[in-house]
Amino acid sequence: MLHRGDQHLARSNPLTGDQWTRIDVRKVDPARRARLERFGDPAHATDLFAGIASAEPVGTGRYRGTLDLTRVPDPGVSVLVDEKHLGILTAQQRAAVPFEATVDDQQRLLGLRFTMPAAGGEPERSAEISYSEHGFKPDLGAPFEGRIGPAPAAVYEVLNG
């Protein structure tokens, strides 16, 4: 996600980066706009770190531990957390969610993976996210012209959840 003036731009195809989609924030529920405003961590993965109960290094830049989601003020703000599944977990299960994280040599988050246990007849739920291009400074000038399109309705359905 890039911010260009009052515009929010998302890569339409993150693999090629050849097109961008303009998100009209006026079409996004005000309660959900924080996801767009959160530059650098749009999934709010680092909010979950408030619940780190234990973490041990398992190699260079790699950690394994347990998240206590009962200590996270609002775990549902992260798109990684399935709120419905979280709601069927016992307090004990929410307090013992295994995770793995990787960081770069500057301790910036590169990846986070965790698995919420099976509960209430539902299978376990895994979530994973990766981050890259820390420090990327795109040229927001002429190269973007002609490569920005409006967001389709389906994008707003996802954003408004």
Phi and psi in radians as a Rosetta constraint file:
Dihedral C 1 N 2 CA 2 C 2 CIRCULARHARMONIC -2.099 0.35
Dihedral N 2 CA 2 C 2 N 3 CIRCULARHARMONIC 2.599 0.35
Dihedral C 2 N 3 CA 3 C 3 CIRCULARHARMONIC -1.917 0.35
Dihedral N 3 CA 3 C 3 N 4 CIRCULARHARMONIC 2.191 0.35
Dihedral C 3 N 4 CA 4 C 4 CIRCULARHARMONIC -2.244 0.35
Dihedral N 4 CA 4 C 4 N 5 CIRCULARHARMONIC 1.728 0.35
Dihedral C 4 N 5 CA 5 C 5 CIRCULARHARMONIC 1.100 0.35
Dihedral N 5 CA 5 C 5 N 6 CIRCULARHARMONIC -2.186 0.35
Dihedral C 5 N 6 CA 6 C 6 CIRCULARHARMONIC -1.675 0.35
Dihedral N 6 CA 6 C 6 N 7 CIRCULARHARMONIC 0.206 0.35
Dihedral C 6 N 7 CA 7 C 7 CIRCULARHARMONIC -1.702 0.35
Dihedral N 7 CA 7 C 7 N 8 CIRCULARHARMONIC 2.591 0.35
Dihedral C 7 N 8 CA 8 C 8 CIRCULARHARMONIC -2.006 0.35
Dihedral N 8 CA 8 C 8 N 9 CIRCULARHARMONIC 2.158 0.35
Dihedral C 8 N 9 CA 9 C 9 CIRCULARHARMONIC -2.057 0.35
Dihedral N 9 CA 9 C 9 N 10 CIRCULARHARMONIC 2.373 0.35
Dihedral C 9 N 10 CA 10 C 10 CIRCULARHARMONIC -2.152 0.35
Dihedral N 10 CA 10 C 10 N 11 CIRCULARHARMONIC 2.511 0.35
Dihedral C 10 N 11 CA 11 C 11 CIRCULARHARMONIC -1.162 0.35
Dihedral N 11 CA 11 C 11 N 12 CIRCULARHARMONIC 2.216 0.35
Dihedral C 11 N 12 CA 12 C 12 CIRCULARHARMONIC -1.271 0.35
Dihedral N 12 CA 12 C 12 N 13 CIRCULARHARMONIC -0.612 0.35
Dihedral C 12 N 13 CA 13 C 13 CIRCULARHARMONIC -2.309 0.35
Dihedral N 13 CA 13 C 13 N 14 CIRCULARHARMONIC 1.648 0.35
Dihedral C 13 N 14 CA 14 C 14 CIRCULARHARMONIC -1.094 0.35
Dihedral N 14 CA 14 C 14 N 15 CIRCULARHARMONIC -0.319 0.35
Dihedral C 14 N 15 CA 15 C 15 CIRCULARHARMONIC -1.319 0.35
Dihedral N 15 CA 15 C 15 N 16 CIRCULARHARMONIC -0.649 0.35
Dihedral C 15 N 16 CA 16 C 16 CIRCULARHARMONIC -1.860 0.35
Dihedral N 16 CA 16 C 16 N 17 CIRCULARHARMONIC -0.433 0.35
Dihedral C 16 N 17 CA 17 C 17 CIRCULARHARMONIC 1.140 0.35
Dihedral N 17 CA 17 C 17 N 18 CIRCULARHARMONIC 0.343 0.35
Dihedral C 17 N 18 CA 18 C 18 CIRCULARHARMONIC -1.475 0.35
Dihedral N 18 CA 18 C 18 N 19 CIRCULARHARMONIC -0.323 0.35
Dihedral C 18 N 19 CA 19 C 19 CIRCULARHARMONIC -2.314 0.35
Dihedral N 19 CA 19 C 19 N 20 CIRCULARHARMONIC 2.660 0.35
Dihedral C 19 N 20 CA 20 C 20 CIRCULARHARMONIC -2.199 0.35
Dihedral N 20 CA 20 C 20 N 21 CIRCULARHARMONIC 2.636 0.35
Dihedral C 20 N 21 CA 21 C 21 CIRCULARHARMONIC -2.012 0.35
Dihedral N 21 CA 21 C 21 N 22 CIRCULARHARMONIC 2.271 0.35
Dihedral C 21 N 22 CA 22 C 22 CIRCULARHARMONIC -1.527 0.35
Dihedral N 22 CA 22 C 22 N 23 CIRCULARHARMONIC 2.173 0.35
Dihedral C 22 N 23 CA 23 C 23 CIRCULARHARMONIC -1.709 0.35
Dihedral N 23 CA 23 C 23 N 24 CIRCULARHARMONIC 2.120 0.35
Dihedral C 23 N 24 CA 24 C 24 CIRCULARHARMONIC -1.534 0.35
Dihedral N 24 CA 24 C 24 N 25 CIRCULARHARMONIC 1.809 0.35
Dihedral C 24 N 25 CA 25 C 25 CIRCULARHARMONIC -1.105 0.35
Dihedral N 25 CA 25 C 25 N 26 CIRCULARHARMONIC -0.317 0.35
Dihedral C 25 N 26 CA 26 C 26 CIRCULARHARMONIC -1.175 0.35
Dihedral N 26 CA 26 C 26 N 27 CIRCULARHARMONIC -0.323 0.35
Dihedral C 26 N 27 CA 27 C 27 CIRCULARHARMONIC -1.654 0.35
Dihedral N 27 CA 27 C 27 N 28 CIRCULARHARMONIC 0.043 0.35
Dihedral C 27 N 28 CA 28 C 28 CIRCULARHARMONIC -1.835 0.35
Dihedral N 28 CA 28 C 28 N 29 CIRCULARHARMONIC 2.315 0.35
Dihedral C 28 N 29 CA 29 C 29 CIRCULARHARMONIC -0.882 0.35
Dihedral N 29 CA 29 C 29 N 30 CIRCULARHARMONIC 2.219 0.35
Dihedral C 29 N 30 CA 30 C 30 CIRCULARHARMONIC -0.924 0.35
Dihedral N 30 CA 30 C 30 N 31 CIRCULARHARMONIC -0.576 0.35
Dihedral C 30 N 31 CA 31 C 31 CIRCULARHARMONIC -1.199 0.35
Dihedral N 31 CA 31 C 31 N 32 CIRCULARHARMONIC -0.360 0.35
Dihedral C 31 N 32 CA 32 C 32 CIRCULARHARMONIC -1.770 0.35
Dihedral N 32 CA 32 C 32 N 33 CIRCULARHARMONIC -0.109 0.35
Dihedral C 32 N 33 CA 33 C 33 CIRCULARHARMONIC -1.096 0.35
Dihedral N 33 CA 33 C 33 N 34 CIRCULARHARMONIC -0.434 0.35
Dihedral C 33 N 34 CA 34 C 34 CIRCULARHARMONIC -0.994 0.35
Dihedral N 34 CA 34 C 34 N 35 CIRCULARHARMONIC -0.563 0.35
Dihedral C 34 N 35 CA 35 C 35 CIRCULARHARMONIC -1.074 0.35
Dihedral N 35 CA 35 C 35 N 36 CIRCULARHARMONIC -0.647 0.35
Dihedral C 35 N 36 CA 36 C 36 CIRCULARHARMONIC -1.333 0.35
Dihedral N 36 CA 36 C 36 N 37 CIRCULARHARMONIC -0.603 0.35
Dihedral C 36 N 37 CA 37 C 37 CIRCULARHARMONIC -1.318 0.35
Dihedral N 37 CA 37 C 37 N 38 CIRCULARHARMONIC -0.336 0.35
Dihedral C 37 N 38 CA 38 C 38 CIRCULARHARMONIC -1.376 0.35
Dihedral N 38 CA 38 C 38 N 39 CIRCULARHARMONIC 1.432 0.35
Dihedral C 38 N 39 CA 39 C 39 CIRCULARHARMONIC -1.205 0.35
Dihedral N 39 CA 39 C 39 N 40 CIRCULARHARMONIC 2.297 0.35
Dihedral C 39 N 40 CA 40 C 40 CIRCULARHARMONIC 1.673 0.35
Dihedral N 40 CA 40 C 40 N 41 CIRCULARHARMONIC -0.434 0.35
Dihedral C 40 N 41 CA 41 C 41 CIRCULARHARMONIC -2.530 0.35
Dihedral N 41 CA 41 C 41 N 42 CIRCULARHARMONIC 1.124 0.35
Dihedral C 41 N 42 CA 42 C 42 CIRCULARHARMONIC -1.086 0.35
Dihedral N 42 CA 42 C 42 N 43 CIRCULARHARMONIC -0.389 0.35
Dihedral C 42 N 43 CA 43 C 43 CIRCULARHARMONIC -1.543 0.35
Dihedral N 43 CA 43 C 43 N 44 CIRCULARHARMONIC -0.063 0.35
Dihedral C 43 N 44 CA 44 C 44 CIRCULARHARMONIC 1.025 0.35
Dihedral N 44 CA 44 C 44 N 45 CIRCULARHARMONIC 0.608 0.35
Dihedral C 44 N 45 CA 45 C 45 CIRCULARHARMONIC -1.088 0.35
Dihedral N 45 CA 45 C 45 N 46 CIRCULARHARMONIC -0.695 0.35
Dihedral C 45 N 46 CA 46 C 46 CIRCULARHARMONIC -1.203 0.35
Dihedral N 46 CA 46 C 46 N 47 CIRCULARHARMONIC -0.340 0.35
Dihedral C 46 N 47 CA 47 C 47 CIRCULARHARMONIC -1.077 0.35
Dihedral N 47 CA 47 C 47 N 48 CIRCULARHARMONIC -0.518 0.35
Dihedral C 47 N 48 CA 48 C 48 CIRCULARHARMONIC -1.223 0.35
Dihedral N 48 CA 48 C 48 N 49 CIRCULARHARMONIC -0.325 0.35
Dihedral C 48 N 49 CA 49 C 49 CIRCULARHARMONIC -1.138 0.35
Dihedral N 49 CA 49 C 49 N 50 CIRCULARHARMONIC -0.312 0.35
Dihedral C 49 N 50 CA 50 C 50 CIRCULARHARMONIC -1.061 0.35
Dihedral N 50 CA 50 C 50 N 51 CIRCULARHARMONIC -0.357 0.35
Dihedral C 50 N 51 CA 51 C 51 CIRCULARHARMONIC -1.760 0.35
Dihedral N 51 CA 51 C 51 N 52 CIRCULARHARMONIC 0.238 0.35
Dihedral C 51 N 52 CA 52 C 52 CIRCULARHARMONIC -1.172 0.35
Dihedral N 52 CA 52 C 52 N 53 CIRCULARHARMONIC 1.993 0.35
Dihedral C 52 N 53 CA 53 C 53 CIRCULARHARMONIC -1.597 0.35
Dihedral N 53 CA 53 C 53 N 54 CIRCULARHARMONIC -0.585 0.35
Dihedral C 53 N 54 CA 54 C 54 CIRCULARHARMONIC -2.680 0.35
Dihedral N 54 CA 54 C 54 N 55 CIRCULARHARMONIC 2.628 0.35
Dihedral C 54 N 55 CA 55 C 55 CIRCULARHARMONIC -2.734 0.35
Dihedral N 55 CA 55 C 55 N 56 CIRCULARHARMONIC 2.288 0.35
Dihedral C 55 N 56 CA 56 C 56 CIRCULARHARMONIC -2.228 0.35
Dihedral N 56 CA 56 C 56 N 57 CIRCULARHARMONIC 2.399 0.35
Dihedral C 56 N 57 CA 57 C 57 CIRCULARHARMONIC -1.194 0.35
Dihedral N 57 CA 57 C 57 N 58 CIRCULARHARMONIC 2.419 0.35
Dihedral C 57 N 58 CA 58 C 58 CIRCULARHARMONIC -2.214 0.35
Dihedral N 58 CA 58 C 58 N 59 CIRCULARHARMONIC 0.434 0.35
Dihedral C 58 N 59 CA 59 C 59 CIRCULARHARMONIC 2.567 0.35
Dihedral N 59 CA 59 C 59 N 60 CIRCULARHARMONIC 3.066 0.35
Dihedral C 59 N 60 CA 60 C 60 CIRCULARHARMONIC -1.119 0.35
Dihedral N 60 CA 60 C 60 N 61 CIRCULARHARMONIC 2.037 0.35
Dihedral C 60 N 61 CA 61 C 61 CIRCULARHARMONIC 1.259 0.35
Dihedral N 61 CA 61 C 61 N 62 CIRCULARHARMONIC 0.224 0.35
Dihedral C 61 N 62 CA 62 C 62 CIRCULARHARMONIC -2.124 0.35
Dihedral N 62 CA 62 C 62 N 63 CIRCULARHARMONIC 2.374 0.35
Dihedral C 62 N 63 CA 63 C 63 CIRCULARHARMONIC -2.333 0.35
Dihedral N 63 CA 63 C 63 N 64 CIRCULARHARMONIC 2.616 0.35
Dihedral C 63 N 64 CA 64 C 64 CIRCULARHARMONIC -2.357 0.35
Dihedral N 64 CA 64 C 64 N 65 CIRCULARHARMONIC 2.447 0.35
Dihedral C 64 N 65 CA 65 C 65 CIRCULARHARMONIC -3.011 0.35
Dihedral N 65 CA 65 C 65 N 66 CIRCULARHARMONIC -2.727 0.35
Dihedral C 65 N 66 CA 66 C 66 CIRCULARHARMONIC -2.251 0.35
Dihedral N 66 CA 66 C 66 N 67 CIRCULARHARMONIC 2.314 0.35
Dihedral C 66 N 67 CA 67 C 67 CIRCULARHARMONIC -1.698 0.35
Dihedral N 67 CA 67 C 67 N 68 CIRCULARHARMONIC 2.380 0.35
Dihedral C 67 N 68 CA 68 C 68 CIRCULARHARMONIC -1.864 0.35
Dihedral N 68 CA 68 C 68 N 69 CIRCULARHARMONIC 1.646 0.35
Dihedral C 68 N 69 CA 69 C 69 CIRCULARHARMONIC -1.224 0.35
Dihedral N 69 CA 69 C 69 N 70 CIRCULARHARMONIC -0.166 0.35
Dihedral C 69 N 70 CA 70 C 70 CIRCULARHARMONIC -1.283 0.35
Dihedral N 70 CA 70 C 70 N 71 CIRCULARHARMONIC -0.308 0.35
Dihedral C 70 N 71 CA 71 C 71 CIRCULARHARMONIC -1.647 0.35
Dihedral N 71 CA 71 C 71 N 72 CIRCULARHARMONIC -0.081 0.35
Dihedral C 71 N 72 CA 72 C 72 CIRCULARHARMONIC -1.532 0.35
Dihedral N 72 CA 72 C 72 N 73 CIRCULARHARMONIC 2.145 0.35
Dihedral C 72 N 73 CA 73 C 73 CIRCULARHARMONIC -0.923 0.35
Dihedral N 73 CA 73 C 73 N 74 CIRCULARHARMONIC -0.755 0.35
Dihedral C 73 N 74 CA 74 C 74 CIRCULARHARMONIC -2.572 0.35
Dihedral N 74 CA 74 C 74 N 75 CIRCULARHARMONIC 1.387 0.35
Dihedral C 74 N 75 CA 75 C 75 CIRCULARHARMONIC -1.067 0.35
Dihedral N 75 CA 75 C 75 N 76 CIRCULARHARMONIC -0.439 0.35
Dihedral C 75 N 76 CA 76 C 76 CIRCULARHARMONIC -1.199 0.35
Dihedral N 76 CA 76 C 76 N 77 CIRCULARHARMONIC -0.230 0.35
Dihedral C 76 N 77 CA 77 C 77 CIRCULARHARMONIC -1.173 0.35
Dihedral N 77 CA 77 C 77 N 78 CIRCULARHARMONIC -0.423 0.35
Dihedral C 77 N 78 CA 78 C 78 CIRCULARHARMONIC -1.444 0.35
Dihedral N 78 CA 78 C 78 N 79 CIRCULARHARMONIC 2.259 0.35
Dihedral C 78 N 79 CA 79 C 79 CIRCULARHARMONIC -1.185 0.35
Dihedral N 79 CA 79 C 79 N 80 CIRCULARHARMONIC -0.145 0.35
Dihedral C 79 N 80 CA 80 C 80 CIRCULARHARMONIC -1.368 0.35
Dihedral N 80 CA 80 C 80 N 81 CIRCULARHARMONIC -0.353 0.35
Dihedral C 80 N 81 CA 81 C 81 CIRCULARHARMONIC -1.691 0.35
Dihedral N 81 CA 81 C 81 N 82 CIRCULARHARMONIC 2.121 0.35
Dihedral C 81 N 82 CA 82 C 82 CIRCULARHARMONIC -1.413 0.35
Dihedral N 82 CA 82 C 82 N 83 CIRCULARHARMONIC 1.818 0.35
Dihedral C 82 N 83 CA 83 C 83 CIRCULARHARMONIC -1.075 0.35
Dihedral N 83 CA 83 C 83 N 84 CIRCULARHARMONIC -0.621 0.35
Dihedral C 83 N 84 CA 84 C 84 CIRCULARHARMONIC -1.106 0.35
Dihedral N 84 CA 84 C 84 N 85 CIRCULARHARMONIC -0.799 0.35
Dihedral C 84 N 85 CA 85 C 85 CIRCULARHARMONIC -1.160 0.35
Dihedral N 85 CA 85 C 85 N 86 CIRCULARHARMONIC -0.719 0.35
Dihedral C 85 N 86 CA 86 C 86 CIRCULARHARMONIC -0.995 0.35
Dihedral N 86 CA 86 C 86 N 87 CIRCULARHARMONIC -0.670 0.35
Dihedral C 86 N 87 CA 87 C 87 CIRCULARHARMONIC -1.161 0.35
Dihedral N 87 CA 87 C 87 N 88 CIRCULARHARMONIC -0.398 0.35
Dihedral C 87 N 88 CA 88 C 88 CIRCULARHARMONIC -1.648 0.35
Dihedral N 88 CA 88 C 88 N 89 CIRCULARHARMONIC -0.106 0.35
Dihedral C 88 N 89 CA 89 C 89 CIRCULARHARMONIC -1.332 0.35
Dihedral N 89 CA 89 C 89 N 90 CIRCULARHARMONIC 2.573 0.35
Dihedral C 89 N 90 CA 90 C 90 CIRCULARHARMONIC -1.289 0.35
Dihedral N 90 CA 90 C 90 N 91 CIRCULARHARMONIC 2.853 0.35
Dihedral C 90 N 91 CA 91 C 91 CIRCULARHARMONIC -1.028 0.35
Dihedral N 91 CA 91 C 91 N 92 CIRCULARHARMONIC -0.667 0.35
Dihedral C 91 N 92 CA 92 C 92 CIRCULARHARMONIC -1.110 0.35
Dihedral N 92 CA 92 C 92 N 93 CIRCULARHARMONIC -0.712 0.35
Dihedral C 92 N 93 CA 93 C 93 CIRCULARHARMONIC -1.180 0.35
Dihedral N 93 CA 93 C 93 N 94 CIRCULARHARMONIC -0.715 0.35
Dihedral C 93 N 94 CA 94 C 94 CIRCULARHARMONIC -1.110 0.35
Dihedral N 94 CA 94 C 94 N 95 CIRCULARHARMONIC -0.460 0.35
Dihedral C 94 N 95 CA 95 C 95 CIRCULARHARMONIC -1.512 0.35
Dihedral N 95 CA 95 C 95 N 96 CIRCULARHARMONIC -0.015 0.35
Dihedral C 95 N 96 CA 96 C 96 CIRCULARHARMONIC -2.439 0.35
Dihedral N 96 CA 96 C 96 N 97 CIRCULARHARMONIC 1.020 0.35
Dihedral C 96 N 97 CA 97 C 97 CIRCULARHARMONIC -1.678 0.35
Dihedral N 97 CA 97 C 97 N 98 CIRCULARHARMONIC 2.020 0.35
Dihedral C 97 N 98 CA 98 C 98 CIRCULARHARMONIC -1.222 0.35
Dihedral N 98 CA 98 C 98 N 99 CIRCULARHARMONIC 2.482 0.35
Dihedral C 98 N 99 CA 99 C 99 CIRCULARHARMONIC -2.445 0.35
Dihedral N 99 CA 99 C 99 N 100 CIRCULARHARMONIC 2.826 0.35
Dihedral C 99 N 100 CA 100 C 100 CIRCULARHARMONIC -2.351 0.35
Dihedral N 100 CA 100 C 100 N 101 CIRCULARHARMONIC 2.440 0.35
Dihedral C 100 N 101 CA 101 C 101 CIRCULARHARMONIC -2.408 0.35
Dihedral N 101 CA 101 C 101 N 102 CIRCULARHARMONIC 2.625 0.35
Dihedral C 101 N 102 CA 102 C 102 CIRCULARHARMONIC -2.215 0.35
Dihedral N 102 CA 102 C 102 N 103 CIRCULARHARMONIC 2.530 0.35
Dihedral C 102 N 103 CA 103 C 103 CIRCULARHARMONIC -2.303 0.35
Dihedral N 103 CA 103 C 103 N 104 CIRCULARHARMONIC 2.784 0.35
Dihedral C 103 N 104 CA 104 C 104 CIRCULARHARMONIC -1.545 0.35
Dihedral N 104 CA 104 C 104 N 105 CIRCULARHARMONIC -3.045 0.35
Dihedral C 104 N 105 CA 105 C 105 CIRCULARHARMONIC -1.196 0.35
Dihedral N 105 CA 105 C 105 N 106 CIRCULARHARMONIC -0.160 0.35
Dihedral C 105 N 106 CA 106 C 106 CIRCULARHARMONIC -1.844 0.35
Dihedral N 106 CA 106 C 106 N 107 CIRCULARHARMONIC 0.251 0.35
Dihedral C 106 N 107 CA 107 C 107 CIRCULARHARMONIC 1.140 0.35
Dihedral N 107 CA 107 C 107 N 108 CIRCULARHARMONIC 0.458 0.35
Dihedral C 107 N 108 CA 108 C 108 CIRCULARHARMONIC -1.557 0.35
Dihedral N 108 CA 108 C 108 N 109 CIRCULARHARMONIC 2.423 0.35
Dihedral C 108 N 109 CA 109 C 109 CIRCULARHARMONIC -1.107 0.35
Dihedral N 109 CA 109 C 109 N 110 CIRCULARHARMONIC 2.199 0.35
Dihedral C 109 N 110 CA 110 C 110 CIRCULARHARMONIC -1.843 0.35
Dihedral N 110 CA 110 C 110 N 111 CIRCULARHARMONIC -0.552 0.35
Dihedral C 110 N 111 CA 111 C 111 CIRCULARHARMONIC -2.838 0.35
Dihedral N 111 CA 111 C 111 N 112 CIRCULARHARMONIC 2.627 0.35
Dihedral C 111 N 112 CA 112 C 112 CIRCULARHARMONIC -2.485 0.35
Dihedral N 112 CA 112 C 112 N 113 CIRCULARHARMONIC 2.336 0.35
Dihedral C 112 N 113 CA 113 C 113 CIRCULARHARMONIC -2.418 0.35
Dihedral N 113 CA 113 C 113 N 114 CIRCULARHARMONIC 2.369 0.35
Dihedral C 113 N 114 CA 114 C 114 CIRCULARHARMONIC -2.592 0.35
Dihedral N 114 CA 114 C 114 N 115 CIRCULARHARMONIC 2.824 0.35
Dihedral C 114 N 115 CA 115 C 115 CIRCULARHARMONIC -2.316 0.35
Dihedral N 115 CA 115 C 115 N 116 CIRCULARHARMONIC 2.071 0.35
Dihedral C 115 N 116 CA 116 C 116 CIRCULARHARMONIC -1.460 0.35
Dihedral N 116 CA 116 C 116 N 117 CIRCULARHARMONIC 2.410 0.35
Dihedral C 116 N 117 CA 117 C 117 CIRCULARHARMONIC -1.185 0.35
Dihedral N 117 CA 117 C 117 N 118 CIRCULARHARMONIC 2.811 0.35
Dihedral C 117 N 118 CA 118 C 118 CIRCULARHARMONIC -1.135 0.35
Dihedral N 118 CA 118 C 118 N 119 CIRCULARHARMONIC 2.532 0.35
Dihedral C 118 N 119 CA 119 C 119 CIRCULARHARMONIC -2.864 0.35
Dihedral N 119 CA 119 C 119 N 120 CIRCULARHARMONIC 2.656 0.35
Dihedral C 119 N 120 CA 120 C 120 CIRCULARHARMONIC 0.945 0.35
Dihedral N 120 CA 120 C 120 N 121 CIRCULARHARMONIC 0.579 0.35
Dihedral C 120 N 121 CA 121 C 121 CIRCULARHARMONIC 1.423 0.35
Dihedral N 121 CA 121 C 121 N 122 CIRCULARHARMONIC -0.017 0.35
Dihedral C 121 N 122 CA 122 C 122 CIRCULARHARMONIC -1.684 0.35
Dihedral N 122 CA 122 C 122 N 123 CIRCULARHARMONIC 2.523 0.35
Dihedral C 122 N 123 CA 123 C 123 CIRCULARHARMONIC -1.264 0.35
Dihedral N 123 CA 123 C 123 N 124 CIRCULARHARMONIC 2.897 0.35
Dihedral C 123 N 124 CA 124 C 124 CIRCULARHARMONIC -1.046 0.35
Dihedral N 124 CA 124 C 124 N 125 CIRCULARHARMONIC 2.699 0.35
Dihedral C 124 N 125 CA 125 C 125 CIRCULARHARMONIC -2.118 0.35
Dihedral N 125 CA 125 C 125 N 126 CIRCULARHARMONIC 2.076 0.35
Dihedral C 125 N 126 CA 126 C 126 CIRCULARHARMONIC -1.761 0.35
Dihedral N 126 CA 126 C 126 N 127 CIRCULARHARMONIC 2.582 0.35
Dihedral C 126 N 127 CA 127 C 127 CIRCULARHARMONIC -2.413 0.35
Dihedral N 127 CA 127 C 127 N 128 CIRCULARHARMONIC 2.529 0.35
Dihedral C 127 N 128 CA 128 C 128 CIRCULARHARMONIC -2.631 0.35
Dihedral N 128 CA 128 C 128 N 129 CIRCULARHARMONIC 2.500 0.35
Dihedral C 128 N 129 CA 129 C 129 CIRCULARHARMONIC -2.526 0.35
Dihedral N 129 CA 129 C 129 N 130 CIRCULARHARMONIC 2.598 0.35
Dihedral C 129 N 130 CA 130 C 130 CIRCULARHARMONIC -2.201 0.35
Dihedral N 130 CA 130 C 130 N 131 CIRCULARHARMONIC 2.571 0.35
Dihedral C 130 N 131 CA 131 C 131 CIRCULARHARMONIC -2.173 0.35
Dihedral N 131 CA 131 C 131 N 132 CIRCULARHARMONIC 2.526 0.35
Dihedral C 131 N 132 CA 132 C 132 CIRCULARHARMONIC -2.582 0.35
Dihedral N 132 CA 132 C 132 N 133 CIRCULARHARMONIC 3.103 0.35
Dihedral C 132 N 133 CA 133 C 133 CIRCULARHARMONIC 1.036 0.35
Dihedral N 133 CA 133 C 133 N 134 CIRCULARHARMONIC 0.615 0.35
Dihedral C 133 N 134 CA 134 C 134 CIRCULARHARMONIC -1.007 0.35
Dihedral N 134 CA 134 C 134 N 135 CIRCULARHARMONIC 2.331 0.35
Dihedral C 134 N 135 CA 135 C 135 CIRCULARHARMONIC 1.459 0.35
Dihedral N 135 CA 135 C 135 N 136 CIRCULARHARMONIC -0.001 0.35
Dihedral C 135 N 136 CA 136 C 136 CIRCULARHARMONIC -1.050 0.35
Dihedral N 136 CA 136 C 136 N 137 CIRCULARHARMONIC 2.221 0.35
Dihedral C 136 N 137 CA 137 C 137 CIRCULARHARMONIC -2.114 0.35
Dihedral N 137 CA 137 C 137 N 138 CIRCULARHARMONIC 1.618 0.35
Dihedral C 137 N 138 CA 138 C 138 CIRCULARHARMONIC -1.266 0.35
Dihedral N 138 CA 138 C 138 N 139 CIRCULARHARMONIC 2.690 0.35
Dihedral C 138 N 139 CA 139 C 139 CIRCULARHARMONIC -1.420 0.35
Dihedral N 139 CA 139 C 139 N 140 CIRCULARHARMONIC 1.904 0.35
Dihedral C 139 N 140 CA 140 C 140 CIRCULARHARMONIC -1.556 0.35
Dihedral N 140 CA 140 C 140 N 141 CIRCULARHARMONIC 0.247 0.35
Dihedral C 140 N 141 CA 141 C 141 CIRCULARHARMONIC -1.527 0.35
Dihedral N 141 CA 141 C 141 N 142 CIRCULARHARMONIC -2.415 0.35
Dihedral C 141 N 142 CA 142 C 142 CIRCULARHARMONIC -0.899 0.35
Dihedral N 142 CA 142 C 142 N 143 CIRCULARHARMONIC -0.639 0.35
Dihedral C 142 N 143 CA 143 C 143 CIRCULARHARMONIC -1.009 0.35
Dihedral N 143 CA 143 C 143 N 144 CIRCULARHARMONIC -0.370 0.35
Dihedral C 143 N 144 CA 144 C 144 CIRCULARHARMONIC -1.415 0.35
Dihedral N 144 CA 144 C 144 N 145 CIRCULARHARMONIC -0.401 0.35
Dihedral C 144 N 145 CA 145 C 145 CIRCULARHARMONIC -1.063 0.35
Dihedral N 145 CA 145 C 145 N 146 CIRCULARHARMONIC 2.344 0.35
Dihedral C 145 N 146 CA 146 C 146 CIRCULARHARMONIC 1.386 0.35
Dihedral N 146 CA 146 C 146 N 147 CIRCULARHARMONIC -0.030 0.35
Dihedral C 146 N 147 CA 147 C 147 CIRCULARHARMONIC -2.051 0.35
Dihedral N 147 CA 147 C 147 N 148 CIRCULARHARMONIC 0.237 0.35
Dihedral C 147 N 148 CA 148 C 148 CIRCULARHARMONIC -2.050 0.35
Dihedral N 148 CA 148 C 148 N 149 CIRCULARHARMONIC 2.192 0.35
Dihedral C 148 N 149 CA 149 C 149 CIRCULARHARMONIC -2.131 0.35
Dihedral N 149 CA 149 C 149 N 150 CIRCULARHARMONIC 2.843 0.35
Dihedral C 149 N 150 CA 150 C 150 CIRCULARHARMONIC -1.252 0.35
Dihedral N 150 CA 150 C 150 N 151 CIRCULARHARMONIC 2.654 0.35
Dihedral C 150 N 151 CA 151 C 151 CIRCULARHARMONIC -1.308 0.35
Dihedral N 151 CA 151 C 151 N 152 CIRCULARHARMONIC 2.351 0.35
Dihedral C 151 N 152 CA 152 C 152 CIRCULARHARMONIC -1.255 0.35
Dihedral N 152 CA 152 C 152 N 153 CIRCULARHARMONIC 2.851 0.35
Dihedral C 152 N 153 CA 153 C 153 CIRCULARHARMONIC -0.954 0.35
Dihedral N 153 CA 153 C 153 N 154 CIRCULARHARMONIC -0.609 0.35
Dihedral C 153 N 154 CA 154 C 154 CIRCULARHARMONIC -1.072 0.35
Dihedral N 154 CA 154 C 154 N 155 CIRCULARHARMONIC -0.551 0.35
Dihedral C 154 N 155 CA 155 C 155 CIRCULARHARMONIC -1.126 0.35
Dihedral N 155 CA 155 C 155 N 156 CIRCULARHARMONIC -0.746 0.35
Dihedral C 155 N 156 CA 156 C 156 CIRCULARHARMONIC -1.198 0.35
Dihedral N 156 CA 156 C 156 N 157 CIRCULARHARMONIC -0.553 0.35
Dihedral C 156 N 157 CA 157 C 157 CIRCULARHARMONIC -1.082 0.35
Dihedral N 157 CA 157 C 157 N 158 CIRCULARHARMONIC -0.737 0.35
Dihedral C 157 N 158 CA 158 C 158 CIRCULARHARMONIC -1.183 0.35
Dihedral N 158 CA 158 C 158 N 159 CIRCULARHARMONIC -0.835 0.35
Dihedral C 158 N 159 CA 159 C 159 CIRCULARHARMONIC -1.096 0.35
Dihedral N 159 CA 159 C 159 N 160 CIRCULARHARMONIC -0.616 0.35
Dihedral C 159 N 160 CA 160 C 160 CIRCULARHARMONIC -1.537 0.35
Dihedral N 160 CA 160 C 160 N 161 CIRCULARHARMONIC -0.033 0.35
